[in-house]
Amino acid sequence: MATDLPPTGPNTGGSDNTVTQSVFGSTQFLTVAEVASLMRVSKMTVYRLVHSGELPAVRVGRSFRVHAKTVHDYLQTSYFDVS
């Protein structure tokens, strides 16, 4: 099975991260702790948002990962002007 991915490993000077960037472009997934820090809320609040479906996430083993753009979009749609 041939692939168009660049070679990686100790003898090629590449890193496994290069393959990830090639496949996913600039896709960045954040941990629950990172999302909580960005949003200035507790990790429990992020878990509630994920479990309620308000904040889409990917399950990796027993952990959740949230796409950075999803967090940005959620914050944009949640913004409201107090006046």
N, CA, C and O atoms as CSV, one atom per row, in Angstrom:
chain,resi,resn,atom,element,x,y,z
A,1,MET,N,N,0.840,-1.169,0.000
A,1,MET,CA,C,0.000,0.000,0.000
A,1,MET,C,C,0.889,1.236,0.000
A,1,MET,O,O,1.596,1.482,0.977
A,2,ALA,N,N,0.867,2.002,-1.052
A,2,ALA,CA,C,1.694,3.195,-1.172
A,2,ALA,C,C,0.968,4.395,-0.587
A,2,ALA,O,O,-0.254,4.516,-0.677
A,3,THR,N,N,1.755,5.278,0.014
A,3,THR,CA,C,1.184,6.510,0.552
A,3,THR,C,C,1.971,7.691,0.031
A,3,THR,O,O,3.112,7.545,-0.407
A,4,ASP,N,N,1.367,8.850,0.078
A,4,ASP,CA,C,2.036,10.068,-0.349
A,4,ASP,C,C,2.606,10.835,0.830
A,4,ASP,O,O,3.020,11.984,0.679
A,5,LEU,N,N,2.633,10.218,1.998
A,5,LEU,CA,C,3.134,10.892,3.181
A,5,LEU,C,C,4.653,10.940,3.147
A,5,LEU,O,O,5.294,10.015,2.648
A,6,PRO,N,N,5.233,12.012,3.674
A,6,PRO,CA,C,6.688,12.098,3.694
A,6,PRO,C,C,7.267,11.075,4.654
A,6,PRO,O,O,6.627,10.733,5.649
A,7,PRO,N,N,8.469,10.578,4.375
A,7,PRO,CA,C,9.085,9.613,5.280
A,7,PRO,C,C,9.437,10.283,6.601
A,7,PRO,O,O,9.799,11.459,6.639
A,8,THR,N,N,9.325,9.521,7.678
A,8,THR,CA,C,9.679,10.052,8.996
A,8,THR,C,C,10.507,9.028,9.731
A,8,THR,O,O,10.598,7.870,9.322
A,9,GLY,N,N,11.099,9.456,10.798
A,9,GLY,CA,C,11.870,8.547,11.619
A,9,GLY,C,C,13.251,9.093,11.881
A,9,GLY,O,O,13.587,10.188,11.430
A,10,PRO,N,N,14.065,8.333,12.613
A,10,PRO,CA,C,15.380,8.829,13.014
A,10,PRO,C,C,16.342,9.022,11.844
A,10,PRO,O,O,17.229,9.871,11.920
A,11,ASN,N,N,16.190,8.262,10.776
A,11,ASN,CA,C,17.122,8.360,9.651
A,11,ASN,C,C,16.702,9.362,8.592
A,11,ASN,O,O,17.473,9.628,7.670
A,12,THR,N,N,15.522,9.921,8.690
A,12,THR,CA,C,15.040,10.836,7.657
A,12,THR,C,C,15.045,12.283,8.105
A,12,THR,O,O,14.819,13.182,7.295
A,13,GLY,N,N,15.298,12.524,9.378
A,13,GLY,CA,C,15.297,13.890,9.880
A,13,GLY,C,C,13.899,14.424,10.127
A,13,GLY,O,O,13.744,15.560,10.575
A,14,GLY,N,N,12.875,13.623,9.842
A,14,GLY,CA,C,11.493,14.051,10.048
A,14,GLY,C,C,11.021,13.653,11.425
A,14,GLY,O,O,11.736,13.004,12.188
A,15,SER,N,N,9.816,14.049,11.723
A,15,SER,CA,C,9.226,13.653,12.998
A,15,SER,C,C,7.840,13.105,12.737
A,15,SER,O,O,7.257,13.363,11.684
A,16,ASP,N,N,7.313,12.366,13.669
A,16,ASP,CA,C,5.963,11.840,13.522
A,16,ASP,C,C,4.951,12.969,13.437
A,16,ASP,O,O,3.889,12.802,12.839
A,17,ASN,N,N,5.263,14.111,14.023
A,17,ASN,CA,C,4.384,15.268,13.987
A,17,ASN,C,C,4.215,15.768,12.553
A,17,ASN,O,O,3.159,16.297,12.208
A,18,THR,N,N,5.239,15.607,11.715
A,18,THR,CA,C,5.155,16.031,10.316
A,18,THR,C,C,4.052,15.272,9.600
A,18,THR,O,O,3.306,15.858,8.815
A,19,VAL,N,N,3.939,13.982,9.859
A,19,VAL,CA,C,2.897,13.175,9.238
A,19,VAL,C,C,1.531,13.673,9.680
A,19,VAL,O,O,0.627,13.824,8.858
A,20,THR,N,N,1.379,13.926,10.960
A,20,THR,CA,C,0.103,14.418,11.480
A,20,THR,C,C,-0.267,15.730,10.821
A,20,THR,O,O,-1.422,15.921,10.439
A,21,GLN,N,N,0.684,16.638,10.679
A,21,GLN,CA,C,0.403,17.925,10.061
A,21,GLN,C,C,0.059,17.759,8.588
A,21,GLN,O,O,-0.781,18.495,8.072
A,22,SER,N,N,0.688,16.809,7.897
A,22,SER,CA,C,0.390,16.587,6.485
A,22,SER,C,C,-1.027,16.070,6.300
A,22,SER,O,O,-1.739,16.509,5.397
A,23,VAL,N,N,-1.432,15.154,7.139
A,23,VAL,CA,C,-2.743,14.539,7.016
A,23,VAL,C,C,-3.845,15.494,7.459
A,23,VAL,O,O,-4.872,15.613,6.790
A,24,PHE,N,N,-3.640,16.168,8.572
A,24,PHE,CA,C,-4.688,16.992,9.154
A,24,PHE,C,C,-4.506,18.482,8.913
A,24,PHE,O,O,-5.320,19.272,9.392
A,25,GLY,N,N,-3.496,18.889,8.208
A,25,GLY,CA,C,-3.268,20.308,7.974
A,25,GLY,C,C,-2.979,21.007,9.280
A,25,GLY,O,O,-2.081,20.608,10.021
A,26,SER,N,N,-3.732,22.046,9.564
A,26,SER,CA,C,-3.497,22.802,10.794
A,26,SER,C,C,-4.504,22.434,11.882
A,26,SER,O,O,-4.723,23.212,12.811
A,27,THR,N,N,-5.113,21.261,11.775
A,27,THR,CA,C,-6.086,20.816,12.764
A,27,THR,C,C,-5.414,20.687,14.124
A,27,THR,O,O,-4.366,20.054,14.256
A,28,GLN,N,N,-6.029,21.294,15.127
A,28,GLN,CA,C,-5.491,21.201,16.474
A,28,GLN,C,C,-6.595,20.759,17.418
A,28,GLN,O,O,-7.655,21.381,17.485
A,29,PHE,N,N,-6.343,19.688,18.142
A,29,PHE,CA,C,-7.281,19.203,19.140
A,29,PHE,C,C,-6.762,19.572,20.519
A,29,PHE,O,O,-5.567,19.477,20.799
A,30,LEU,N,N,-7.686,19.995,21.374
A,30,LEU,CA,C,-7.339,20.432,22.721
A,30,LEU,C,C,-7.862,19.450,23.756
A,30,LEU,O,O,-8.904,18.825,23.559
A,31,THR,N,N,-7.143,19.319,24.847
A,31,THR,CA,C,-7.621,18.501,25.958
A,31,THR,C,C,-8.700,19.268,26.712
A,31,THR,O,O,-8.879,20.470,26.516
A,32,VAL,N,N,-9.409,18.561,27.571
A,32,VAL,CA,C,-10.442,19.205,28.385
A,32,VAL,C,C,-9.811,20.289,29.259
A,32,VAL,O,O,-10.392,21.361,29.429
A,33,ALA,N,N,-8.642,20.021,29.808
A,33,ALA,CA,C,-7.959,21.012,30.652
A,33,ALA,C,C,-7.592,22.257,29.847
A,33,ALA,O,O,-7.721,23.376,30.343
A,34,GLU,N,N,-7.135,22.068,28.607
A,34,GLU,CA,C,-6.786,23.213,27.761
A,34,GLU,C,C,-8.020,24.029,27.399
A,34,GLU,O,O,-7.973,25.259,27.387
A,35,VAL,N,N,-9.124,23.346,27.104
A,35,VAL,CA,C,-10.377,24.047,26.794
A,35,VAL,C,C,-10.839,24.831,28.018
A,35,VAL,O,O,-11.245,25.987,27.898
A,36,ALA,N,N,-10.779,24.213,29.187
A,36,ALA,CA,C,-11.188,24.887,30.421
A,36,ALA,C,C,-10.341,26.130,30.660
A,36,ALA,O,O,-10.858,27.171,31.067
A,37,SER,N,N,-9.064,26.023,30.413
A,37,SER,CA,C,-8.170,27.163,30.594
A,37,SER,C,C,-8.498,28.287,29.616
A,37,SER,O,O,-8.533,29.458,29.994
A,38,LEU,N,N,-8.737,27.925,28.358
A,38,LEU,CA,C,-9.090,28.925,27.341
A,38,LEU,C,C,-10.393,29.637,27.673
A,38,LEU,O,O,-10.510,30.852,27.513
A,39,MET,N,N,-11.364,28.871,28.136
A,39,MET,CA,C,-12.688,29.425,28.418
A,39,MET,C,C,-12.791,30.019,29.816
A,39,MET,O,O,-13.793,30.651,30.150
A,40,ARG,N,N,-11.749,29.818,30.645
A,40,ARG,CA,C,-11.743,30.288,32.033
A,40,ARG,C,C,-12.896,29.696,32.844
A,40,ARG,O,O,-13.581,30.390,33.595
A,41,VAL,N,N,-13.084,28.379,32.663
A,41,VAL,CA,C,-14.097,27.645,33.419
A,41,VAL,C,C,-13.439,26.390,33.988
A,41,VAL,O,O,-12.277,26.110,33.693
A,42,SER,N,N,-14.167,25.646,34.791
A,42,SER,CA,C,-13.623,24.409,35.349
A,42,SER,C,C,-13.677,23.284,34.312
A,42,SER,O,O,-14.414,23.359,33.329
A,43,LYS,N,N,-12.880,22.245,34.556
A,43,LYS,CA,C,-12.926,21.073,33.679
A,43,LYS,C,C,-14.306,20.428,33.727
A,43,LYS,O,O,-14.784,19.914,32.715
A,44,MET,N,N,-14.949,20.451,34.891
A,44,MET,CA,C,-16.285,19.867,35.024
A,44,MET,C,C,-17.273,20.576,34.106
A,44,MET,O,O,-18.141,19.930,33.518
A,45,THR,N,N,-17.153,21.892,33.975
A,45,THR,CA,C,-18.032,22.644,33.073
A,45,THR,C,C,-17.825,22.190,31.634
A,45,THR,O,O,-18.790,22.045,30.884
A,46,VAL,N,N,-16.582,21.965,31.246
A,46,VAL,CA,C,-16.297,21.488,29.885
A,46,VAL,C,C,-16.890,20.099,29.695
A,46,VAL,O,O,-17.504,19.829,28.663
A,47,TYR,N,N,-16.719,19.213,30.674
A,47,TYR,CA,C,-17.312,17.876,30.580
A,47,TYR,C,C,-18.828,17.955,30.440
A,47,TYR,O,O,-19.416,17.206,29.659
A,48,ARG,N,N,-19.463,18.848,31.180
A,48,ARG,CA,C,-20.919,19.012,31.064
A,48,ARG,C,C,-21.299,19.458,29.661
A,48,ARG,O,O,-22.260,18.945,29.087
A,49,LEU,N,N,-20.554,20.410,29.100
A,49,LEU,CA,C,-20.833,20.889,27.742
A,49,LEU,C,C,-20.667,19.766,26.720
A,49,LEU,O,O,-21.463,19.647,25.788
A,50,VAL,N,N,-19.643,18.950,26.895
A,50,VAL,CA,C,-19.393,17.832,25.975
A,50,VAL,C,C,-20.507,16.797,26.103
A,50,VAL,O,O,-21.067,16.366,25.095
A,51,HIS,N,N,-20.830,16.398,27.318
A,51,HIS,CA,C,-21.855,15.362,27.521
A,51,HIS,C,C,-23.250,15.820,27.103
A,51,HIS,O,O,-24.074,15.000,26.697
A,52,SER,N,N,-23.519,17.116,27.201
A,52,SER,CA,C,-24.838,17.628,26.792
A,52,SER,C,C,-24.930,17.808,25.277
A,52,SER,O,O,-26.019,18.012,24.740
A,53,GLY,N,N,-23.787,17.731,24.589
A,53,GLY,CA,C,-23.787,17.902,23.139
A,53,GLY,C,C,-23.605,19.347,22.698
A,53,GLY,O,O,-23.571,19.626,21.499
A,54,GLU,N,N,-23.489,20.266,23.648
A,54,GLU,CA,C,-23.295,21.671,23.295
A,54,GLU,C,C,-21.915,21.926,22.701
A,54,GLU,O,O,-21.744,22.821,21.874
A,55,LEU,N,N,-20.938,21.140,23.124
A,55,LEU,CA,C,-19.568,21.273,22.642
A,55,LEU,C,C,-19.129,19.925,22.071
A,55,LEU,O,O,-18.778,19.016,22.823
A,56,PRO,N,N,-19.148,19.794,20.739
A,56,PRO,CA,C,-18.763,18.518,20.119
A,56,PRO,C,C,-17.315,18.144,20.449
A,56,PRO,O,O,-16.435,19.004,20.488
A,57,ALA,N,N,-17.086,16.870,20.682
A,57,ALA,CA,C,-15.751,16.388,21.024
A,57,ALA,C,C,-15.525,15.008,20.423
A,57,ALA,O,O,-16.466,14.311,20.043
A,58,VAL,N,N,-14.268,14.636,20.347
A,58,VAL,CA,C,-13.861,13.322,19.859
A,58,VAL,C,C,-13.386,12.528,21.067
A,58,VAL,O,O,-12.643,13.035,21.907
A,59,ARG,N,N,-13.816,11.301,21.140
A,59,ARG,CA,C,-13.373,10.447,22.244
A,59,ARG,C,C,-12.124,9.692,21.801
A,59,ARG,O,O,-12.135,9.019,20.770
A,60,VAL,N,N,-11.059,9.804,22.572
A,60,VAL,CA,C,-9.810,9.092,22.310
A,60,VAL,C,C,-9.529,8.242,23.540
A,60,VAL,O,O,-9.057,8.741,24.562
A,61,GLY,N,N,-9.823,6.961,23.429
A,61,GLY,CA,C,-9.713,6.097,24.601
A,61,GLY,C,C,-10.730,6.531,25.638
A,61,GLY,O,O,-11.934,6.530,25.378
A,62,ARG,N,N,-10.243,6.903,26.816
A,62,ARG,CA,C,-11.131,7.382,27.876
A,62,ARG,C,C,-11.136,8.903,27.964
A,62,ARG,O,O,-11.788,9.477,28.837
A,63,SER,N,N,-10.409,9.556,27.061
A,63,SER,CA,C,-10.289,11.018,27.089
A,63,SER,C,C,-11.101,11.663,25.981
A,63,SER,O,O,-11.475,11.010,25.006
A,64,PHE,N,N,-11.368,12.942,26.139
A,64,PHE,CA,C,-12.028,13.719,25.103
A,64,PHE,C,C,-11.040,14.716,24.522
A,64,PHE,O,O,-10.172,15.229,25.227
A,65,ARG,N,N,-11.179,14.985,23.231
A,65,ARG,CA,C,-10.415,16.037,22.573
A,65,ARG,C,C,-11.415,16.902,21.830
A,65,ARG,O,O,-12.349,16.401,21.204
A,66,VAL,N,N,-11.203,18.214,21.909
A,66,VAL,CA,C,-12.109,19.167,21.288
A,66,VAL,C,C,-11.330,19.949,20.243
A,66,VAL,O,O,-10.240,20.451,20.517
A,67,HIS,N,N,-11.887,20.049,19.055
A,67,HIS,CA,C,-11.248,20.791,17.975
A,67,HIS,C,C,-11.176,22.266,18.367
A,67,HIS,O,O,-12.158,22.823,18.857
A,68,ALA,N,N,-10.039,22.892,18.159
A,68,ALA,CA,C,-9.843,24.293,18.549
A,68,ALA,C,C,-10.867,25.214,17.887
A,68,ALA,O,O,-11.351,26.156,18.515
A,69,LYS,N,N,-11.199,24.946,16.623
A,69,LYS,CA,C,-12.182,25.780,15.919
A,69,LYS,C,C,-13.562,25.628,16.556
A,69,LYS,O,O,-14.332,26.587,16.603
A,70,THR,N,N,-13.874,24.445,17.041
A,70,THR,CA,C,-15.151,24.213,17.711
A,70,THR,C,C,-15.265,25.086,18.960
A,70,THR,O,O,-16.322,25.656,19.229
A,71,VAL,N,N,-14.181,25.188,19.715
A,71,VAL,CA,C,-14.180,26.039,20.909
A,71,VAL,C,C,-14.387,27.492,20.504
A,71,VAL,O,O,-15.186,28.206,21.110
A,72,HIS,N,N,-13.662,27.924,19.477
A,72,HIS,CA,C,-13.789,29.301,18.987
A,72,HIS,C,C,-15.227,29.579,18.543
A,72,HIS,O,O,-15.805,30.604,18.903
A,73,ASP,N,N,-15.798,28.665,17.763
A,73,ASP,CA,C,-17.174,28.835,17.277
A,73,ASP,C,C,-18.169,28.871,18.438
A,73,ASP,O,O,-19.101,29.674,18.439
A,74,TYR,N,N,-17.966,28.000,19.422
A,74,TYR,CA,C,-18.859,27.973,20.581
A,74,TYR,C,C,-18.824,29.313,21.314
A,74,TYR,O,O,-19.867,29.853,21.683
A,75,LEU,N,N,-17.634,29.837,21.517
A,75,LEU,CA,C,-17.509,31.120,22.215
A,75,LEU,C,C,-18.128,32.257,21.405
A,75,LEU,O,O,-18.742,33.162,21.970
A,76,GLN,N,N,-17.967,32.211,20.083
A,76,GLN,CA,C,-18.550,33.249,19.224
A,76,GLN,C,C,-20.077,33.235,19.305
A,76,GLN,O,O,-20.703,34.291,19.394
A,77,THR,N,N,-20.673,32.050,19.273
A,77,THR,CA,C,-22.136,31.962,19.292
A,77,THR,C,C,-22.695,32.194,20.697
A,77,THR,O,O,-23.872,32.524,20.847
A,78,SER,N,N,-21.865,32.024,21.720
A,78,SER,CA,C,-22.317,32.221,23.096
A,78,SER,C,C,-22.175,33.663,23.555
A,78,SER,O,O,-22.690,34.038,24.609
A,79,TYR,N,N,-21.494,34.455,22.783
A,79,TYR,CA,C,-21.253,35.851,23.145
A,79,TYR,C,C,-22.554,36.635,23.093
A,79,TYR,O,O,-23.311,36.528,22.128
A,80,PHE,N,N,-22.813,37.420,24.124
A,80,PHE,CA,C,-23.972,38.290,24.053
A,80,PHE,C,C,-23.646,39.613,24.729
A,80,PHE,O,O,-22.874,39.667,25.686
A,81,ASP,N,N,-24.240,40.662,24.221
A,81,ASP,CA,C,-23.953,42.021,24.656
A,81,ASP,C,C,-24.857,42.394,25.825
A,81,ASP,O,O,-26.081,42.293,25.736
A,82,VAL,N,N,-24.253,42.817,26.899
A,82,VAL,CA,C,-25.010,43.255,28.064
A,82,VAL,C,C,-25.185,44.764,27.958
A,82,VAL,O,O,-24.220,45.525,28.038
A,83,SER,N,N,-26.417,45.175,27.778
A,83,SER,CA,C,-26.649,46.623,27.689
A,83,SER,C,C,-27.989,47.022,28.251
A,83,SER,O,O,-28.332,48.204,28.249
